């Protein structure tokens, strides 16, 4: 997968001493990488800029329905709320 690294400076607060890098992947996903050498932890987060305002007119409520489907089970986490429990137990 190819990517593009943004060259320009990123706006950040005066007290933020971390290093940030903005990357755009070939699938147009924009990733903000933050490095904090003083931290003993690592984390990842995802924000998808869609929701009910992006629902097709013929399927109102689809975003909310799909949100709930995340917690109803999958091949890897087959029982209801198993994924939620996994997240809670692995913070």
PyMOL Python script that loads the backbone (N, CA, C, O; Angstrom):
from pymol import cmd

cmd.read_pdbstr("""\
ATOM      1  N   UNK A   1       0.846  -1.172   0.000  1.00  0.00           N
ATOM      2  CA  UNK A   1       0.000   0.000   0.000  1.00  0.00           C
ATOM      3  C   UNK A   1       0.892   1.236   0.000  1.00  0.00           C
ATOM      4  O   UNK A   1       1.818   1.350   0.804  1.00  0.00           O
ATOM      5  N   UNK A   2       0.607   2.139  -0.893  1.00  0.00           N
ATOM      6  CA  UNK A   2       1.374   3.377  -0.947  1.00  0.00           C
ATOM      7  C   UNK A   2       0.711   4.436  -0.075  1.00  0.00           C
ATOM      8  O   UNK A   2      -0.460   4.317   0.284  1.00  0.00           O
ATOM      9  N   UNK A   3       1.466   5.462   0.255  1.00  0.00           N
ATOM     10  CA  UNK A   3       0.935   6.530   1.089  1.00  0.00           C
ATOM     11  C   UNK A   3       1.626   7.835   0.757  1.00  0.00           C
ATOM     12  O   UNK A   3       2.666   7.855   0.098  1.00  0.00           O
ATOM     13  N   UNK A   4       1.035   8.930   1.223  1.00  0.00           N
ATOM     14  CA  UNK A   4       1.576  10.269   1.044  1.00  0.00           C
ATOM     15  C   UNK A   4       1.720  10.903   2.419  1.00  0.00           C
ATOM     16  O   UNK A   4       0.760  10.928   3.190  1.00  0.00           O
ATOM     17  N   UNK A   5       2.896  11.411   2.735  1.00  0.00           N
ATOM     18  CA  UNK A   5       3.124  12.090   4.010  1.00  0.00           C
ATOM     19  C   UNK A   5       3.013  13.598   3.788  1.00  0.00           C
ATOM     20  O   UNK A   5       3.703  14.152   2.932  1.00  0.00           O
ATOM     21  N   UNK A   6       2.153  14.256   4.549  1.00  0.00           N
ATOM     22  CA  UNK A   6       1.991  15.697   4.449  1.00  0.00           C
ATOM     23  C   UNK A   6       3.243  16.393   4.977  1.00  0.00           C
ATOM     24  O   UNK A   6       3.773  16.018   6.023  1.00  0.00           O
ATOM     25  N   UNK A   7       3.710  17.407   4.251  1.00  0.00           N
ATOM     26  CA  UNK A   7       4.951  18.105   4.609  1.00  0.00           C
ATOM     27  C   UNK A   7       4.733  19.260   5.568  1.00  0.00           C
ATOM     28  O   UNK A   7       5.579  19.535   6.419  1.00  0.00           O
ATOM     29  N   UNK A   8       3.609  19.932   5.433  1.00  0.00           N
ATOM     30  CA  UNK A   8       3.382  21.170   6.169  1.00  0.00           C
ATOM     31  C   UNK A   8       3.257  20.972   7.670  1.00  0.00           C
ATOM     32  O   UNK A   8       3.036  19.858   8.146  1.00  0.00           O
ATOM     33  N   UNK A   9       3.400  22.056   8.403  1.00  0.00           N
ATOM     34  CA  UNK A   9       3.267  21.972   9.861  1.00  0.00           C
ATOM     35  C   UNK A   9       1.815  21.714  10.249  1.00  0.00           C
ATOM     36  O   UNK A   9       0.891  22.189   9.590  1.00  0.00           O
ATOM     37  N   UNK A  10       1.630  20.967  11.312  1.00  0.00           N
ATOM     38  CA  UNK A  10       0.295  20.703  11.840  1.00  0.00           C
ATOM     39  C   UNK A  10       0.040  21.656  13.003  1.00  0.00           C
ATOM     40  O   UNK A  10       0.931  21.921  13.810  1.00  0.00           O
ATOM     41  N   UNK A  11      -1.163  22.156  13.076  1.00  0.00           N
ATOM     42  CA  UNK A  11      -1.516  23.054  14.171  1.00  0.00           C
ATOM     43  C   UNK A  11      -1.668  22.240  15.452  1.00  0.00           C
ATOM     44  O   UNK A  11      -2.401  21.250  15.472  1.00  0.00           O
ATOM     45  N   UNK A  12      -0.996  22.639  16.504  1.00  0.00           N
ATOM     46  CA  UNK A  12      -1.113  21.973  17.794  1.00  0.00           C
ATOM     47  C   UNK A  12      -0.967  22.998  18.896  1.00  0.00           C
ATOM     48  O   UNK A  12      -0.398  24.070  18.691  1.00  0.00           O
ATOM     49  N   UNK A  13      -1.486  22.661  20.072  1.00  0.00           N
ATOM     50  CA  UNK A  13      -1.454  23.608  21.179  1.00  0.00           C
ATOM     51  C   UNK A  13      -0.020  23.821  21.660  1.00  0.00           C
ATOM     52  O   UNK A  13       0.854  22.981  21.446  1.00  0.00           O
ATOM     53  N   UNK A  14       0.198  24.942  22.304  1.00  0.00           N
ATOM     54  CA  UNK A  14       1.528  25.322  22.778  1.00  0.00           C
ATOM     55  C   UNK A  14       2.089  24.280  23.748  1.00  0.00           C
ATOM     56  O   UNK A  14       3.289  24.005  23.729  1.00  0.00           O
ATOM     57  N   UNK A  15       1.241  23.701  24.591  1.00  0.00           N
ATOM     58  CA  UNK A  15       1.700  22.739  25.591  1.00  0.00           C
ATOM     59  C   UNK A  15       1.896  21.325  25.064  1.00  0.00           C
ATOM     60  O   UNK A  15       2.346  20.454  25.808  1.00  0.00           O
ATOM     61  N   UNK A  16       1.572  21.077  23.807  1.00  0.00           N
ATOM     62  CA  UNK A  16       1.697  19.737  23.224  1.00  0.00           C
ATOM     63  C   UNK A  16       3.118  19.536  22.728  1.00  0.00           C
ATOM     64  O   UNK A  16       3.513  20.119  21.719  1.00  0.00           O
ATOM     65  N   UNK A  17       3.884  18.719  23.425  1.00  0.00           N
ATOM     66  CA  UNK A  17       5.288  18.488  23.054  1.00  0.00           C
ATOM     67  C   UNK A  17       5.476  17.212  22.233  1.00  0.00           C
ATOM     68  O   UNK A  17       6.599  16.859  21.872  1.00  0.00           O
ATOM     69  N   UNK A  18       4.371  16.525  21.941  1.00  0.00           N
ATOM     70  CA  UNK A  18       4.470  15.291  21.157  1.00  0.00           C
ATOM     71  C   UNK A  18       4.754  15.597  19.692  1.00  0.00           C
ATOM     72  O   UNK A  18       4.550  16.719  19.229  1.00  0.00           O
ATOM     73  N   UNK A  19       5.225  14.592  18.975  1.00  0.00           N
ATOM     74  CA  UNK A  19       5.474  14.723  17.537  1.00  0.00           C
ATOM     75  C   UNK A  19       4.292  14.113  16.792  1.00  0.00           C
ATOM     76  O   UNK A  19       3.799  13.044  17.152  1.00  0.00           O
ATOM     77  N   UNK A  20       3.844  14.813  15.743  1.00  0.00           N
ATOM     78  CA  UNK A  20       2.686  14.361  14.963  1.00  0.00           C
ATOM     79  C   UNK A  20       3.063  14.274  13.490  1.00  0.00           C
ATOM     80  O   UNK A  20       3.843  15.084  12.990  1.00  0.00           O
ATOM     81  N   UNK A  21       2.506  13.289  12.805  1.00  0.00           N
ATOM     82  CA  UNK A  21       2.702  13.143  11.359  1.00  0.00           C
ATOM     83  C   UNK A  21       1.373  12.760  10.736  1.00  0.00           C
ATOM     84  O   UNK A  21       0.715  11.831  11.204  1.00  0.00           O
ATOM     85  N   UNK A  22       0.974  13.455   9.700  1.00  0.00           N
ATOM     86  CA  UNK A  22      -0.264  13.183   8.985  1.00  0.00           C
ATOM     87  C   UNK A  22       0.072  12.422   7.710  1.00  0.00           C
ATOM     88  O   UNK A  22       0.941  12.832   6.940  1.00  0.00           O
ATOM     89  N   UNK A  23      -0.624  11.309   7.495  1.00  0.00           N
ATOM     90  CA  UNK A  23      -0.367  10.431   6.348  1.00  0.00           C
ATOM     91  C   UNK A  23      -1.685  10.149   5.640  1.00  0.00           C
ATOM     92  O   UNK A  23      -2.705   9.935   6.295  1.00  0.00           O
ATOM     93  N   UNK A  24      -1.676  10.145   4.326  1.00  0.00           N
ATOM     94  CA  UNK A  24      -2.851   9.765   3.541  1.00  0.00           C
ATOM     95  C   UNK A  24      -2.528   8.469   2.815  1.00  0.00           C
ATOM     96  O   UNK A  24      -1.585   8.411   2.025  1.00  0.00           O
ATOM     97  N   UNK A  25      -3.312   7.427   3.082  1.00  0.00           N
ATOM     98  CA  UNK A  25      -3.099   6.121   2.456  1.00  0.00           C
ATOM     99  C   UNK A  25      -3.694   6.083   1.054  1.00  0.00           C
ATOM    100  O   UNK A  25      -4.473   6.960   0.683  1.00  0.00           O
ATOM    101  N   UNK A  26      -3.331   5.078   0.284  1.00  0.00           N
ATOM    102  CA  UNK A  26      -3.802   4.975  -1.097  1.00  0.00           C
ATOM    103  C   UNK A  26      -5.310   4.782  -1.182  1.00  0.00           C
ATOM    104  O   UNK A  26      -5.901   5.037  -2.231  1.00  0.00           O
ATOM    105  N   UNK A  27      -5.952   4.334  -0.090  1.00  0.00           N
ATOM    106  CA  UNK A  27      -7.409   4.184  -0.093  1.00  0.00           C
ATOM    107  C   UNK A  27      -8.101   5.454   0.408  1.00  0.00           C
ATOM    108  O   UNK A  27      -9.295   5.435   0.707  1.00  0.00           O
ATOM    109  N   UNK A  28      -7.342   6.569   0.502  1.00  0.00           N
ATOM    110  CA  UNK A  28      -7.799   7.891   0.928  1.00  0.00           C
ATOM    111  C   UNK A  28      -8.070   8.014   2.424  1.00  0.00           C
ATOM    112  O   UNK A  28      -8.595   9.037   2.863  1.00  0.00           O
ATOM    113  N   UNK A  29      -7.733   7.018   3.204  1.00  0.00           N
ATOM    114  CA  UNK A  29      -7.842   7.112   4.654  1.00  0.00           C
ATOM    115  C   UNK A  29      -6.721   8.008   5.158  1.00  0.00           C
ATOM    116  O   UNK A  29      -5.556   7.803   4.819  1.00  0.00           O
ATOM    117  N   UNK A  30      -7.073   9.004   5.969  1.00  0.00           N
ATOM    118  CA  UNK A  30      -6.083   9.919   6.527  1.00  0.00           C
ATOM    119  C   UNK A  30      -5.762   9.468   7.948  1.00  0.00           C
ATOM    120  O   UNK A  30      -6.662   9.251   8.759  1.00  0.00           O
ATOM    121  N   UNK A  31      -4.478   9.332   8.239  1.00  0.00           N
ATOM    122  CA  UNK A  31      -4.003   8.806   9.515  1.00  0.00           C
ATOM    123  C   UNK A  31      -3.163   9.871  10.211  1.00  0.00           C
ATOM    124  O   UNK A  31      -2.276  10.468   9.601  1.00  0.00           O
ATOM    125  N   UNK A  32      -3.446  10.104  11.480  1.00  0.00           N
ATOM    126  CA  UNK A  32      -2.632  10.991  12.293  1.00  0.00           C
ATOM    127  C   UNK A  32      -1.822  10.122  13.245  1.00  0.00           C
ATOM    128  O   UNK A  32      -2.387   9.469  14.122  1.00  0.00           O
ATOM    129  N   UNK A  33      -0.514  10.109  13.080  1.00  0.00           N
ATOM    130  CA  UNK A  33       0.375   9.344  13.955  1.00  0.00           C
ATOM    131  C   UNK A  33       0.966  10.303  14.981  1.00  0.00           C
ATOM    132  O   UNK A  33       1.447  11.381  14.634  1.00  0.00           O
ATOM    133  N   UNK A  34       0.925   9.902  16.232  1.00  0.00           N
ATOM    134  CA  UNK A  34       1.451  10.724  17.318  1.00  0.00           C
ATOM    135  C   UNK A  34       2.476   9.926  18.086  1.00  0.00           C
ATOM    136  O   UNK A  34       2.229   8.781  18.464  1.00  0.00           O
ATOM    137  N   UNK A  35       3.617  10.525  18.316  1.00  0.00           N
ATOM    138  CA  UNK A  35       4.680   9.884  19.077  1.00  0.00           C
ATOM    139  C   UNK A  35       4.864  10.627  20.395  1.00  0.00           C
ATOM    140  O   UNK A  35       5.036  11.845  20.421  1.00  0.00           O
ATOM    141  N   UNK A  36       4.826   9.871  21.479  1.00  0.00           N
ATOM    142  CA  UNK A  36       5.052  10.437  22.813  1.00  0.00           C
ATOM    143  C   UNK A  36       6.050   9.544  23.530  1.00  0.00           C
ATOM    144  O   UNK A  36       5.649   8.627  24.247  1.00  0.00           O
ATOM    145  N   UNK A  37       7.352   9.793  23.350  1.00  0.00           N
ATOM    146  CA  UNK A  37       8.380   8.947  23.955  1.00  0.00           C
ATOM    147  C   UNK A  37       8.280   8.855  25.475  1.00  0.00           C
ATOM    148  O   UNK A  37       8.806   7.911  26.065  1.00  0.00           O
ATOM    149  N   UNK A  38       7.620   9.810  26.117  1.00  0.00           N
ATOM    150  CA  UNK A  38       7.482   9.782  27.567  1.00  0.00           C
ATOM    151  C   UNK A  38       6.371   8.884  28.067  1.00  0.00           C
ATOM    152  O   UNK A  38       6.205   8.723  29.276  1.00  0.00           O
ATOM    153  N   UNK A  39       5.614   8.300  27.166  1.00  0.00           N
ATOM    154  CA  UNK A  39       4.495   7.447  27.563  1.00  0.00           C
ATOM    155  C   UNK A  39       4.895   5.978  27.549  1.00  0.00           C
ATOM    156  O   UNK A  39       5.655   5.535  26.688  1.00  0.00           O
ATOM    157  N   UNK A  40       4.378   5.239  28.507  1.00  0.00           N
ATOM    158  CA  UNK A  40       4.645   3.797  28.575  1.00  0.00           C
ATOM    159  C   UNK A  40       3.568   3.007  27.829  1.00  0.00           C
ATOM    160  O   UNK A  40       3.654   1.782  27.738  1.00  0.00           O
ATOM    161  N   UNK A  41       2.564   3.688  27.301  1.00  0.00           N
ATOM    162  CA  UNK A  41       1.440   3.016  26.649  1.00  0.00           C
ATOM    163  C   UNK A  41       1.392   3.341  25.166  1.00  0.00           C
ATOM    164  O   UNK A  41       1.976   4.320  24.702  1.00  0.00           O
ATOM    165  N   UNK A  42       0.681   2.496  24.440  1.00  0.00           N
ATOM    166  CA  UNK A  42       0.404   2.740  23.027  1.00  0.00           C
ATOM    167  C   UNK A  42      -1.096   2.599  22.830  1.00  0.00           C
ATOM    168  O   UNK A  42      -1.756   1.862  23.563  1.00  0.00           O
ATOM    169  N   UNK A  43      -1.635   3.301  21.844  1.00  0.00           N
ATOM    170  CA  UNK A  43      -3.074   3.239  21.602  1.00  0.00           C
ATOM    171  C   UNK A  43      -3.355   3.492  20.130  1.00  0.00           C
ATOM    172  O   UNK A  43      -2.517   4.015  19.395  1.00  0.00           O
ATOM    173  N   UNK A  44      -4.545   3.110  19.726  1.00  0.00           N
ATOM    174  CA  UNK A  44      -5.015   3.392  18.374  1.00  0.00           C
ATOM    175  C   UNK A  44      -6.476   3.793  18.466  1.00  0.00           C
ATOM    176  O   UNK A  44      -7.215   3.310  19.325  1.00  0.00           O
ATOM    177  N   UNK A  45      -6.879   4.674  17.580  1.00  0.00           N
ATOM    178  CA  UNK A  45      -8.253   5.146  17.571  1.00  0.00           C
ATOM    179  C   UNK A  45      -8.675   5.355  16.134  1.00  0.00           C
ATOM    180  O   UNK A  45      -7.848   5.635  15.267  1.00  0.00           O
ATOM    181  N   UNK A  46      -9.964   5.219  15.887  1.00  0.00           N
ATOM    182  CA  UNK A  46     -10.482   5.396  14.534  1.00  0.00           C
ATOM    183  C   UNK A  46     -11.716   6.266  14.600  1.00  0.00           C
ATOM    184  O   UNK A  46     -12.625   6.010  15.391  1.00  0.00           O
ATOM    185  N   UNK A  47     -11.751   7.276  13.787  1.00  0.00           N
ATOM    186  CA  UNK A  47     -12.922   8.130  13.672  1.00  0.00           C
ATOM    187  C   UNK A  47     -13.353   8.116  12.219  1.00  0.00           C
ATOM    188  O   UNK A  47     -12.593   8.510  11.334  1.00  0.00           O
ATOM    189  N   UNK A  48     -14.554   7.668  11.977  1.00  0.00           N
ATOM    190  CA  UNK A  48     -15.083   7.607  10.615  1.00  0.00           C
ATOM    191  C   UNK A  48     -16.065   8.754  10.460  1.00  0.00           C
ATOM    192  O   UNK A  48     -17.060   8.832  11.181  1.00  0.00           O
ATOM    193  N   UNK A  49     -15.786   9.631   9.533  1.00  0.00           N
ATOM    194  CA  UNK A  49     -16.572  10.849   9.382  1.00  0.00           C
ATOM    195  C   UNK A  49     -17.865  10.595   8.596  1.00  0.00           C
ATOM    196  O   UNK A  49     -18.120  11.243   7.581  1.00  0.00           O
ATOM    197  N   UNK A  50     -18.662   9.660   9.071  1.00  0.00           N
ATOM    198  CA  UNK A  50     -19.983   9.404   8.496  1.00  0.00           C
ATOM    199  C   UNK A  50     -20.945   9.115   9.641  1.00  0.00           C
ATOM    200  O   UNK A  50     -20.520   8.845  10.764  1.00  0.00           O
ATOM    201  N   UNK A  51     -22.199   9.172   9.363  1.00  0.00           N
ATOM    202  CA  UNK A  51     -23.215   8.899  10.367  1.00  0.00           C
ATOM    203  C   UNK A  51     -24.587   9.041   9.742  1.00  0.00           C
ATOM    204  O   UNK A  51     -24.754   8.824   8.542  1.00  0.00           O
ATOM    205  N   UNK A  52     -25.560   9.401  10.544  1.00  0.00           N
ATOM    206  CA  UNK A  52     -26.938   9.435  10.069  1.00  0.00           C
ATOM    207  C   UNK A  52     -27.133  10.408   8.903  1.00  0.00           C
ATOM    208  O   UNK A  52     -28.023  10.210   8.075  1.00  0.00           O
ATOM    209  N   UNK A  53     -26.314  11.450   8.833  1.00  0.00           N
ATOM    210  CA  UNK A  53     -26.460  12.388   7.714  1.00  0.00           C
ATOM    211  C   UNK A  53     -26.002  11.777   6.390  1.00  0.00           C
ATOM    212  O   UNK A  53     -26.285  12.326   5.325  1.00  0.00           O
ATOM    213  N   UNK A  54     -25.298  10.645   6.450  1.00  0.00           N
ATOM    214  CA  UNK A  54     -24.837   9.970   5.235  1.00  0.00           C
ATOM    215  C   UNK A  54     -25.746   8.796   4.867  1.00  0.00           C
ATOM    216  O   UNK A  54     -25.482   8.102   3.884  1.00  0.00           O
ATOM    217  N   UNK A  55     -26.807   8.562   5.634  1.00  0.00           N
ATOM    218  CA  UNK A  55     -27.729   7.471   5.326  1.00  0.00           C
ATOM    219  C   UNK A  55     -28.369   7.690   3.956  1.00  0.00           C
ATOM    220  O   UNK A  55     -28.745   8.814   3.622  1.00  0.00           O
ATOM    221  N   UNK A  56     -28.498   6.621   3.158  1.00  0.00           N
ATOM    222  CA  UNK A  56     -29.247   6.757   1.904  1.00  0.00           C
ATOM    223  C   UNK A  56     -30.704   7.105   2.223  1.00  0.00           C
ATOM    224  O   UNK A  56     -31.244   6.630   3.222  1.00  0.00           O
ATOM    225  N   UNK A  57     -31.334   7.913   1.403  1.00  0.00           N
ATOM    226  CA  UNK A  57     -32.722   8.316   1.659  1.00  0.00           C
ATOM    227  C   UNK A  57     -33.653   7.115   1.769  1.00  0.00           C
ATOM    228  O   UNK A  57     -34.616   7.142   2.536  1.00  0.00           O
ATOM    229  N   UNK A  58     -33.370   6.056   1.004  1.00  0.00           N
ATOM    230  CA  UNK A  58     -34.243   4.880   1.024  1.00  0.00           C
ATOM    231  C   UNK A  58     -33.985   3.972   2.232  1.00  0.00           C
ATOM    232  O   UNK A  58     -34.738   3.024   2.457  1.00  0.00           O
ATOM    233  N   UNK A  59     -32.923   4.252   3.018  1.00  0.00           N
ATOM    234  CA  UNK A  59     -32.603   3.446   4.204  1.00  0.00           C
ATOM    235  C   UNK A  59     -32.282   4.335   5.404  1.00  0.00           C
ATOM    236  O   UNK A  59     -31.158   4.303   5.905  1.00  0.00           O
ATOM    237  N   UNK A  60     -33.246   5.125   5.874  1.00  0.00           N
ATOM    238  CA  UNK A  60     -32.965   5.959   7.042  1.00  0.00           C
ATOM    239  C   UNK A  60     -32.661   5.085   8.258  1.00  0.00           C
ATOM    240  O   UNK A  60     -33.295   4.049   8.459  1.00  0.00           O
ATOM    241  N   UNK A  61     -31.701   5.503   9.058  1.00  0.00           N
ATOM    242  CA  UNK A  61     -31.342   4.738  10.254  1.00  0.00           C
ATOM    243  C   UNK A  61     -30.262   3.696  10.027  1.00  0.00           C
ATOM    244  O   UNK A  61     -29.906   2.970  10.955  1.00  0.00           O
ATOM    245  N   UNK A  62     -29.731   3.605   8.808  1.00  0.00           N
ATOM    246  CA  UNK A  62     -28.746   2.568   8.505  1.00  0.00           C
ATOM    247  C   UNK A  62     -27.484   2.711   9.355  1.00  0.00           C
ATOM    248  O   UNK A  62     -26.959   1.707   9.836  1.00  0.00           O
ATOM    249  N   UNK A  63     -26.983   3.942   9.553  1.00  0.00           N
ATOM    250  CA  UNK A  63     -25.762   4.144  10.342  1.00  0.00           C
ATOM    251  C   UNK A  63     -25.968   3.630  11.770  1.00  0.00           C
ATOM    252  O   UNK A  63     -25.086   2.980  12.332  1.00  0.00           O
ATOM    253  N   UNK A  64     -27.115   3.919  12.345  1.00  0.00           N
ATOM    254  CA  UNK A  64     -27.405   3.476  13.711  1.00  0.00           C
ATOM    255  C   UNK A  64     -27.523   1.955  13.761  1.00  0.00           C
ATOM    256  O   UNK A  64     -27.028   1.324  14.694  1.00  0.00           O
ATOM    257  N   UNK A  65     -28.170   1.372  12.772  1.00  0.00           N
ATOM    258  CA  UNK A  65     -28.295  -0.085  12.689  1.00  0.00           C
ATOM    259  C   UNK A  65     -26.915  -0.744  12.611  1.00  0.00           C
ATOM    260  O   UNK A  65     -26.648  -1.711  13.324  1.00  0.00           O
ATOM    261  N   UNK A  66     -26.051  -0.231  11.758  1.00  0.00           N
ATOM    262  CA  UNK A  66     -24.717  -0.821  11.601  1.00  0.00           C
ATOM    263  C   UNK A  66     -23.869  -0.634  12.851  1.00  0.00           C
ATOM    264  O   UNK A  66     -23.050  -1.494  13.175  1.00  0.00           O
ATOM    265  N   UNK A  67     -24.054   0.467  13.549  1.00  0.00           N
ATOM    266  CA  UNK A  67     -23.355   0.672  14.818  1.00  0.00           C
ATOM    267  C   UNK A  67     -23.709  -0.452  15.792  1.00  0.00           C
ATOM    268  O   UNK A  67     -22.833  -1.012  16.452  1.00  0.00           O
ATOM    269  N   UNK A  68     -24.993  -0.773  15.875  1.00  0.00           N
ATOM    270  CA  UNK A  68     -25.426  -1.843  16.780  1.00  0.00           C
ATOM    271  C   UNK A  68     -24.941  -3.212  16.329  1.00  0.00           C
ATOM    272  O   UNK A  68     -24.722  -4.096  17.158  1.00  0.00           O
ATOM    273  N   UNK A  69     -24.772  -3.394  15.041  1.00  0.00           N
ATOM    274  CA  UNK A  69     -24.296  -4.687  14.530  1.00  0.00           C
ATOM    275  C   UNK A  69     -22.884  -4.997  15.018  1.00  0.00           C
ATOM    276  O   UNK A  69     -22.509  -6.167  15.108  1.00  0.00           O
ATOM    277  N   UNK A  70     -22.097  -3.972  15.334  1.00  0.00           N
ATOM    278  CA  UNK A  70     -20.750  -4.198  15.867  1.00  0.00           C
ATOM    279  C   UNK A  70     -20.785  -5.034  17.140  1.00  0.00           C
ATOM    280  O   UNK A  70     -19.844  -5.778  17.418  1.00  0.00           O
ATOM    281  N   UNK A  71     -21.855  -4.919  17.910  1.00  0.00           N
ATOM    282  CA  UNK A  71     -21.914  -5.547  19.225  1.00  0.00           C
ATOM    283  C   UNK A  71     -22.793  -6.794  19.248  1.00  0.00           C
ATOM    284  O   UNK A  71     -23.003  -7.376  20.312  1.00  0.00           O
ATOM    285  N   UNK A  72     -23.311  -7.213  18.088  1.00  0.00           N
ATOM    286  CA  UNK A  72     -24.201  -8.373  18.046  1.00  0.00           C
ATOM    287  C   UNK A  72     -23.477  -9.693  17.790  1.00  0.00           C
ATOM    288  O   UNK A  72     -24.095 -10.755  17.855  1.00  0.00           O
ATOM    289  N   UNK A  73     -22.212  -9.642  17.507  1.00  0.00           N
ATOM    290  CA  UNK A  73     -21.452 -10.861  17.272  1.00  0.00           C
ATOM    291  C   UNK A  73     -20.833 -10.877  15.894  1.00  0.00           C
ATOM    292  O   UNK A  73     -21.334 -10.257  14.956  1.00  0.00           O
ATOM    293  N   UNK A  74     -19.728 -11.602  15.793  1.00  0.00           N
ATOM    294  CA  UNK A  74     -19.029 -11.753  14.521  1.00  0.00           C
ATOM    295  C   UNK A  74     -18.338 -13.111  14.542  1.00  0.00           C
ATOM    296  O   UNK A  74     -18.457 -13.850  15.519  1.00  0.00           O
ATOM    297  N   UNK A  75     -17.625 -13.442  13.485  1.00  0.00           N
ATOM    298  CA  UNK A  75     -16.920 -14.730  13.446  1.00  0.00           C
ATOM    299  C   UNK A  75     -15.882 -14.810  14.567  1.00  0.00           C
ATOM    300  O   UNK A  75     -15.717 -15.861  15.186  1.00  0.00           O
ATOM    301  N   UNK A  76     -15.182 -13.702  14.828  1.00  0.00           N
ATOM    302  CA  UNK A  76     -14.138 -13.702  15.852  1.00  0.00           C
ATOM    303  C   UNK A  76     -14.721 -13.580  17.263  1.00  0.00           C
ATOM    304  O   UNK A  76     -14.187 -14.169  18.202  1.00  0.00           O
ATOM    305  N   UNK A  77     -15.804 -12.826  17.421  1.00  0.00           N
ATOM    306  CA  UNK A  77     -16.459 -12.625  18.719  1.00  0.00           C
ATOM    307  C   UNK A  77     -17.931 -13.011  18.551  1.00  0.00           C
ATOM    308  O   UNK A  77     -18.776 -12.132  18.378  1.00  0.00           O
ATOM    309  N   UNK A  78     -18.253 -14.305  18.599  1.00  0.00           N
ATOM    310  CA  UNK A  78     -19.567 -14.783  18.177  1.00  0.00           C
ATOM    311  C   UNK A  78     -20.751 -14.465  19.095  1.00  0.00           C
ATOM    312  O   UNK A  78     -21.890 -14.488  18.628  1.00  0.00           O
ATOM    313  N   UNK A  79     -20.538 -14.177  20.346  1.00  0.00           N
ATOM    314  CA  UNK A  79     -21.690 -13.920  21.212  1.00  0.00           C
ATOM    315  C   UNK A  79     -21.920 -12.418  21.368  1.00  0.00           C
ATOM    316  O   UNK A  79     -21.000 -11.610  21.245  1.00  0.00           O
ATOM    317  N   UNK A  80     -23.172 -12.075  21.643  1.00  0.00           N
ATOM    318  CA  UNK A  80     -23.534 -10.668  21.815  1.00  0.00           C
ATOM    319  C   UNK A  80     -22.700 -10.027  22.914  1.00  0.00           C
ATOM    320  O   UNK A  80     -22.524 -10.598  23.991  1.00  0.00           O
ATOM    321  N   UNK A  81     -22.192  -8.840  22.631  1.00  0.00           N
ATOM    322  CA  UNK A  81     -21.372  -8.042  23.554  1.00  0.00           C
ATOM    323  C   UNK A  81     -19.995  -8.637  23.855  1.00  0.00           C
ATOM    324  O   UNK A  81     -19.277  -8.098  24.698  1.00  0.00           O
ATOM    325  N   UNK A  82     -19.609  -9.717  23.203  1.00  0.00           N
ATOM    326  CA  UNK A  82     -18.283 -10.298  23.440  1.00  0.00           C
ATOM    327  C   UNK A  82     -17.176  -9.322  23.038  1.00  0.00           C
ATOM    328  O   UNK A  82     -16.151  -9.229  23.714  1.00  0.00           O
ATOM    329  N   UNK A  83     -17.384  -8.600  21.945  1.00  0.00           N
ATOM    330  CA  UNK A  83     -16.398  -7.616  21.498  1.00  0.00           C
ATOM    331  C   UNK A  83     -16.291  -6.481  22.518  1.00  0.00           C
ATOM    332  O   UNK A  83     -15.190  -6.036  22.841  1.00  0.00           O
ATOM    333  N   UNK A  84     -17.426  -6.020  23.019  1.00  0.00           N
ATOM    334  CA  UNK A  84     -17.430  -4.972  24.041  1.00  0.00           C
ATOM    335  C   UNK A  84     -16.667  -5.426  25.275  1.00  0.00           C
ATOM    336  O   UNK A  84     -15.878  -4.667  25.837  1.00  0.00           O
ATOM    337  N   UNK A  85     -16.901  -6.661  25.696  1.00  0.00           N
ATOM    338  CA  UNK A  85     -16.208  -7.210  26.867  1.00  0.00           C
ATOM    339  C   UNK A  85     -14.702  -7.315  26.610  1.00  0.00           C
ATOM    340  O   UNK A  85     -13.898  -7.025  27.496  1.00  0.00           O
ATOM    341  N   UNK A  86     -14.328  -7.728  25.406  1.00  0.00           N
ATOM    342  CA  UNK A  86     -12.909  -7.818  25.055  1.00  0.00           C
ATOM    343  C   UNK A  86     -12.243  -6.452  25.193  1.00  0.00           C
ATOM    344  O   UNK A  86     -11.163  -6.340  25.773  1.00  0.00           O
ATOM    345  N   UNK A  87     -12.886  -5.415  24.660  1.00  0.00           N
ATOM    346  CA  UNK A  87     -12.331  -4.063  24.744  1.00  0.00           C
ATOM    347  C   UNK A  87     -12.199  -3.648  26.211  1.00  0.00           C
ATOM    348  O   UNK A  87     -11.154  -3.142  26.620  1.00  0.00           O
ATOM    349  N   UNK A  88     -13.253  -3.858  27.000  1.00  0.00           N
ATOM    350  CA  UNK A  88     -13.239  -3.448  28.403  1.00  0.00           C
ATOM    351  C   UNK A  88     -12.163  -4.173  29.206  1.00  0.00           C
ATOM    352  O   UNK A  88     -11.578  -3.596  30.122  1.00  0.00           O
ATOM    353  N   UNK A  89     -11.900  -5.431  28.867  1.00  0.00           N
ATOM    354  CA  UNK A  89     -10.915  -6.228  29.613  1.00  0.00           C
ATOM    355  C   UNK A  89      -9.479  -6.020  29.134  1.00  0.00           C
ATOM    356  O   UNK A  89      -8.543  -6.536  29.745  1.00  0.00           O
ATOM    357  N   UNK A  90      -9.299  -5.279  28.061  1.00  0.00           N
ATOM    358  CA  UNK A  90      -7.963  -5.099  27.504  1.00  0.00           C
ATOM    359  C   UNK A  90      -7.590  -3.631  27.329  1.00  0.00           C
ATOM    360  O   UNK A  90      -6.904  -3.270  26.373  1.00  0.00           O
ATOM    361  N   UNK A  91      -8.034  -2.801  28.239  1.00  0.00           N
ATOM    362  CA  UNK A  91      -7.685  -1.381  28.177  1.00  0.00           C
ATOM    363  C   UNK A  91      -6.261  -1.153  28.598  1.00  0.00           C
ATOM    364  O   UNK A  91      -5.795  -0.014  28.607  1.00  0.00           O
TER     365      UNK A  91
END
""", "prot")
cmd.dss("prot")
cmd.show_as("cartoon", "prot")
cmd.util.cbc("prot")
cmd.orient("prot")
